[in-house]
Amino acid sequence: MDRTPSESLRRWARAWESAGVFLARERARRLRTMTDDDVRAAVAALFGGRSPAGDDRRGTGLVEQQRLFRKLR
């Protein structure tokens, strides 16, 4: 079946629109059924990992900020 690009795009958009509804419901269901232990594990996974690759800076950047302010004097 030959489709024009605009027909394919409309079909793709409709499919994702219905998938979006399903995914939102599924997400809400999973959040409702999480136990306290599930939440603790999720938080630990979010905050317990390493920093993003390439971000090996240490500290808050305050030292660098003060260095730049000194240059402005």
N, CA, C and O of each residue as an XYZ file, in Angstrom:
292
protein
N       0.848     -1.163      0.000
C       0.000      0.000      0.000
C       0.903      1.239      0.000
O       1.684      1.450      0.928
N       0.785      2.038     -1.036
C       1.587      3.261     -1.142
C       0.900      4.400     -0.404
O      -0.289      4.660     -0.587
N       1.672      5.064      0.423
C       1.156      6.209      1.172
C       2.013      7.419      0.863
O       3.212      7.306      0.607
N       1.385      8.559      0.889
C       2.160      9.782      0.735
C       2.833     10.062      2.069
O       2.399      9.559      3.105
N       3.899     10.867      2.046
C       4.565     11.190      3.318
C       3.617     11.833      4.333
O       3.729     11.566      5.529
N       2.695     12.668      3.878
C       1.784     13.311      4.838
C       0.812     12.299      5.435
O       0.453     12.416      6.607
N       0.373     11.301      4.650
C      -0.499     10.259      5.204
C       0.251      9.425      6.241
O      -0.289      9.095      7.297
N       1.482      9.095      5.931
C       2.297      8.327      6.877
C       2.522      9.109      8.162
O       2.479      8.554      9.260
N       2.760     10.398      8.008
C       2.988     11.238      9.181
C       1.740     11.336     10.042
O       1.824     11.279     11.269
N       0.578     11.484      9.406
C      -0.685     11.537     10.173
C      -0.933     10.216     10.898
O      -1.367     10.209     12.050
N      -0.657      9.100     10.222
C      -0.840      7.787     10.851
C       0.107      7.631     12.039
O      -0.295      7.149     13.098
N       1.356      8.038     11.863
C       2.348      7.983     12.929
C       1.903      8.836     14.121
O       2.021      8.407     15.268
N       1.388     10.048     13.850
C       0.934     10.944     14.919
C      -0.241     10.353     15.674
O      -0.298     10.439     16.901
N      -1.186      9.749     14.951
C      -2.340      9.115     15.621
C      -1.891      7.952     16.497
O      -2.398      7.763     17.603
N      -0.940      7.178     15.996
C      -0.443      6.043     16.780
C       0.205      6.528     18.073
O      -0.032      5.953     19.135
N       1.021      7.581     17.997
C       1.666      8.086     19.205
C       0.692      8.787     20.129
O       0.886      8.801     21.344
N      -0.356      9.370     19.564
C      -1.378      9.994     20.402
C      -2.060      8.943     21.275
O      -2.237      9.150     22.475
N      -2.442      7.821     20.675
C      -3.081      6.765     21.471
C      -2.063      6.095     22.390
O      -2.398      5.721     23.514
N      -0.831      5.939     21.927
C       0.200      5.365     22.794
C       0.466      6.277     23.988
O       0.701      5.798     25.097
N       0.429      7.584     23.764
C       0.657      8.542     24.847
C      -0.384      8.405     25.948
O      -0.053      8.467     27.132
N      -1.628      8.221     25.562
C      -2.700      8.026     26.553
C      -2.427      6.770     27.364
O      -2.507      6.786     28.592
N      -2.105      5.681     26.675
C      -1.806      4.425     27.365
C      -0.614      4.592     28.300
O      -0.664      4.160     29.452
N       0.462      5.216     27.810
C       1.670      5.362     28.623
C       1.428      6.245     29.845
O       1.978      5.975     30.913
N       0.624      7.281     29.711
C       0.304      8.132     30.862
C      -0.475      7.352     31.917
O      -0.216      7.480     33.114
N      -1.422      6.551     31.467
C      -2.195      5.727     32.414
C      -1.300      4.700     33.100
O      -1.398      4.485     34.308
N      -0.432      4.073     32.321
C       0.485      3.067     32.876
C       1.427      3.695     33.896
O       1.677      3.119     34.955
N       1.943      4.863     33.577
C       2.838      5.566     34.510
C       2.109      5.883     35.811
O       2.644      5.651     36.895
N       0.896      6.410     35.709
C       0.108      6.730     36.905
C      -0.167      5.477     37.722
O      -0.080      5.508     38.949
N      -0.499      4.372     37.052
C      -0.771      3.111     37.759
C       0.467      2.637     38.511
O       0.386      2.228     39.669
N       1.618      2.698     37.835
C       2.857      2.244     38.484
C       3.217      3.128     39.671
O       3.683      2.628     40.695
N       3.009      4.429     39.546
C       3.312      5.319     40.667
C       2.384      5.048     41.852
O       2.813      5.067     43.006
N       1.099      4.793     41.550
C       0.135      4.507     42.624
C       0.474      3.231     43.365
O       0.234      3.133     44.569
N       1.031      2.248     42.666
C       1.261      0.943     43.289
C       2.659      0.804     43.892
O       3.002     -0.261     44.406
N       3.471      1.865     43.837
C       4.821      1.786     44.406
C       4.752      1.669     45.928
O       3.974      2.360     46.586
N       5.567      0.796     46.458
C       5.680      0.690     47.913
C       6.736      1.684     48.395
O       7.455      2.280     47.592
N       6.818      1.854     49.697
C       7.852      2.728     50.252
C       9.247      2.239     49.871
O      10.132      3.040     49.573
N       9.435      0.931     49.881
C      10.738      0.377     49.485
C      11.046      0.660     48.016
O      12.193      0.928     47.659
N      10.012      0.600     47.162
C      10.204      0.932     45.745
C      10.649      2.381     45.585
O      11.542      2.685     44.795
N      10.011      3.275     46.351
C      10.352      4.700     46.276
C      11.782      4.925     46.763
O      12.545      5.658     46.134
N      12.142      4.300     47.871
C      13.510      4.437     48.380
C      14.533      3.965     47.353
O      15.564      4.607     47.154
N      14.246      2.846     46.705
C      15.164      2.315     45.690
C      15.267      3.260     44.497
O      16.354      3.451     43.953
N      14.154      3.850     44.088
C      14.161      4.787     42.968
C      14.964      6.039     43.313
O      15.743      6.524     42.492
N      14.777      6.556     44.510
C      15.524      7.738     44.936
C      17.013      7.421     45.032
O      17.850      8.220     44.613
N      17.336      6.274     45.573
C      18.746      5.872     45.678
C      19.369      5.745     44.287
O      20.526      6.116     44.087
N      18.608      5.224     43.333
C      19.129      5.093     41.969
C      19.341      6.459     41.329
O      20.300      6.658     40.584
N      18.438      7.406     41.623
C      18.563      8.748     41.051
C      19.748      9.512     41.625
O      20.493     10.158     40.889
N      19.918      9.435     42.936
C      20.916     10.270     43.591
C      22.187      9.531     43.984
O      23.149     10.159     44.428
N      22.210      8.238     43.834
C      23.364      7.479     44.272
C      24.379      7.193     43.185
O      25.454      6.663     43.464
N      24.054      7.534     41.960
C      24.942      7.217     40.857
C      26.046      8.239     40.678
O      26.168      9.196     41.442
N      26.832      8.014     39.666
C      27.916      8.925     39.337
C      27.373     10.132     38.604
O      26.242     10.125     38.119
N      28.190     11.170     38.529
C      27.792     12.342     37.765
C      27.883     12.022     36.276
O      28.543     11.057     35.891
N      27.231     12.816     35.442
C      27.265     12.540     34.000
C      28.693     12.498     33.466
O      29.581     13.168     33.993
N      28.903     11.724     32.440
C      30.235     11.584     31.844
C      30.759     12.943     31.404
O      30.029     13.752     30.831
N      32.009     13.175     31.676
C      32.628     14.431     31.283
C      32.460     15.547     32.302
O      33.067     16.608     32.157
N      31.652     15.327     33.324
C      31.436     16.354     34.344
C      32.229     15.961     35.586
O      31.675     15.437     36.553
N      33.528     16.219     35.545
C      34.367     15.819     36.661
C      34.729     17.002     37.557
O      35.685     16.937     38.329
N      33.954     18.087     37.446
C      34.206     19.255     38.292
C      33.876     18.928     39.745
O      33.007     18.108     40.039
N      34.577     19.576     40.618
C      34.327     19.398     42.048
C      33.822     20.724     42.619
O      34.191     21.794     42.133
N      33.000     20.651     43.625
C      32.560     21.858     44.310
C      31.386     22.545     43.639
O      30.713     21.985     42.772
N      31.162     23.797     44.077
C      29.981     24.533     43.641
C      30.270     25.542     42.554
O      29.346     26.104     41.965
N      31.549     25.780     42.278
C      31.903     26.796     41.295
C      32.153     28.145     41.930
O      32.465     29.110     41.232
N      32.019     28.228     43.257
C      32.196     29.501     43.957
C      33.627     30.017     43.808
O      33.829     31.220     43.640
N      34.603     29.150     43.866
C      35.997     29.571     43.729
C      36.212     30.174     42.344
O      36.841     31.224     42.209
N      35.694     29.516     41.328
C      35.828     30.032     39.961
C      35.114     31.378     39.821
O      35.631     32.292     39.178
N      33.942     31.499     40.415
C      33.194     32.761     40.367
C      33.990     33.886     41.024
O      34.073     34.987     40.479
N      34.566     33.620     42.175
C      35.348     34.645     42.859
C      36.583     35.036     42.040
O      36.961     36.207     42.018
N      37.204     34.079     41.377
C      38.345     34.387     40.502
C      37.932     35.325     39.383
O      38.655     36.266     39.055
N      36.770     35.070     38.798
C      36.281     35.944     37.723
C      35.932     37.337     38.249
O      36.191     38.329     37.569
N      35.356     37.427     39.435
C      35.041     38.728     40.017
C      36.304     39.540     40.277
O      36.320     40.754     40.074
N      37.376     38.860     40.733
C      38.641     39.557     40.972
C      39.181     40.174     39.700
O      39.773     41.252     39.738
N      38.989     39.510     38.581
C      39.444     40.034     37.296
C      38.711     41.311     36.909
O      39.270     42.164     36.219
N      37.469     41.447     37.345
C      36.668     42.628     36.994
C      37.075     43.882     37.746
O      36.709     44.982     37.333
N      37.819     43.753     38.833
C      38.210     44.924     39.630
C      39.126     45.823     38.890
O      39.546     46.850     39.422
